[in-house]
Every structure is written in C-alpha cells, then in structure tokens.
Amino acid sequence: MNRTNVRGICLSCLVAVGFWSAGCSSSLVGSWENADPKADESGFVINNATFKDDGTYVATALNGTETVRLAGKYEFDGFNLVLKTPGKPERKYGATYMMMGPTLELRHDGAKQQLKKK
C-alpha cells in the first residue's frame, strides 16, 4: 500500500468519525424517563429529562428526598454527558446510548441509572 492510499483511508476514517460525533447530541433529543429511579451514592437520581436540539435541557431529579428542577445546557459526545446548570456544579456522567429501546445508561461514582426514551 502506498502513502497516497494510506492518507486517503485515514482521511476517510476521520470524516466518518466527524459525521458520527456530530450526530451524537441529536440522538439524545427528546424526552427521557427513569423507569426505576433509585438514588446513586450521592443521593442524586434523574427522574426525567428533555434534551433539545439547541443544546439545552430541563429535568427533574431526586436529591436525597428532595425533588429538584434542573435546567441549563448539556454536552454529549457519545461517551460522556455533561449537564451544566447555572448556579450548580457540573454533573458529569459516563454515558452509553443504546439504540435498542432506546435507552441511555448514565454512570456516576460507581452507580448506574437508565433512562428510556418516551
């Protein structure tokens, strides 16, 4: 294989990854619900969330025994979900989007929660 072929293959792979990652956030757009809301180690669990295509979200969650409303911006790269709520610390989750279901599995400090798309 010559250099030109290798460069072409590498460029094709980079373009494919770019298209895939650009669509990651769009896979979250819509309303999600936690079918089995159990608090994680920190006592925090998302009950439901709506992700919009403009990068904003609204959600309700349990923080211990208190129900809280969250709203702000989110970032999703296909592997991690970051929720940015003004006046609150960022919440970072390891995230797996499973098309079957569709289900979003969130991992934080050793705890998991699953949200199902409505």
C-alpha positions in Angstrom: 0.0 0.0 0.0 1.5 3.4 -0.9 1.3 6.6 1.0 -1.4 8.1 -1.0 -3.7 5.2 -0.3 -2.9 5.3 3.5 -3.6 9.0 3.6 -6.9 8.5 1.7 -8.0 5.8 4.1 -7.0 7.9 7.2 -8.9 10.9 5.8 -12.0 8.8 5.1 -11.9 7.5 8.7 -11.6 11.0 10.2 -14.5 12.2 8.1 -16.6 9.2 9.2 -15.8 9.9 12.9 -16.6 13.5 12.4 -20.0 12.8 11.0 -20.7 10.2 13.7 -19.7 12.6 16.6 -21.6 15.5 15.1 -24.8 13.4 15.4 -24.3 12.3 19.0 -26.2 15.0 20.6 -29.1 14.6 18.2 -29.6 11.0 19.4 -30.5 12.5 22.8 -33.1 15.0 21.6 -36.4 14.2 23.1 -37.9 13.2 26.4 -36.5 10.5 28.7 -37.8 8.9 31.8 -36.2 6.8 34.5 -38.3 3.7 35.0 -36.6 2.7 38.3 -35.4 5.9 40.0 -33.0 4.9 42.8 -30.6 7.4 44.3 -26.9 6.9 43.4 -24.1 7.0 46.0 -24.5 10.8 46.3 -28.3 10.5 46.8 -29.0 12.0 43.3 -31.0 10.4 40.6 -32.6 11.9 37.4 -36.4 11.2 37.2 -36.9 12.6 33.8 -35.2 14.8 31.3 -35.9 16.6 28.0 -33.0 17.4 25.7 -33.5 19.9 23.0 -31.6 20.2 19.7 -30.3 23.7 20.7 -28.1 22.1 23.5 -30.4 22.9 26.4 -32.2 20.6 28.8 -34.8 20.6 31.6 -35.0 17.8 34.1 -36.4 16.8 37.5 -34.3 14.8 39.9 -34.3 13.5 43.4 -31.5 14.8 45.6 -31.9 12.7 48.7 -35.6 13.1 49.4 -36.0 16.5 47.8 -37.3 16.8 44.2 -35.3 19.4 42.3 -35.9 21.0 38.9 -32.8 21.5 36.7 -32.4 23.5 33.5 -29.4 24.5 31.5 -27.1 23.3 28.8 -25.8 19.9 28.0 -22.9 18.3 26.1 -22.9 14.8 24.8 -20.0 13.3 22.8 -21.3 9.7 22.5 -19.4 8.6 25.7 -19.9 11.4 28.2 -22.9 13.6 29.2 -22.2 16.9 31.0 -25.1 18.8 32.5 -24.4 22.5 33.1 -27.0 24.1 35.4 -26.4 27.8 36.3 -25.5 28.2 39.9 -24.8 24.5 40.4 -21.8 22.3 39.9 -21.5 20.5 36.6 -22.7 16.9 36.7 -20.5 14.6 34.5 -21.7 11.1 33.6 -20.2 8.3 31.6 -23.0 7.7 29.1 -24.0 4.9 26.7 -26.7 5.4 24.2 -28.3 2.1 23.2 -30.5 2.3 20.1 -32.4 -0.8 21.2 -35.1 0.5 23.5 -33.8 3.3 23.1 -32.0 3.5 26.4 -29.5 6.0 27.9 -27.3 4.5 30.6 -25.7 7.0 32.9 -22.8 6.2 35.2 -21.6 8.4 38.0 -19.3 7.5 41.0 -19.9 3.7 40.5 -23.7 4.0 40.3 -25.8 3.5 37.2 -29.2 4.7 36.1 -31.1 4.1 32.9 -33.4 6.5 31.1 -35.8 5.3 28.4 -36.9 7.5 25.6 -40.6 8.3 25.7 
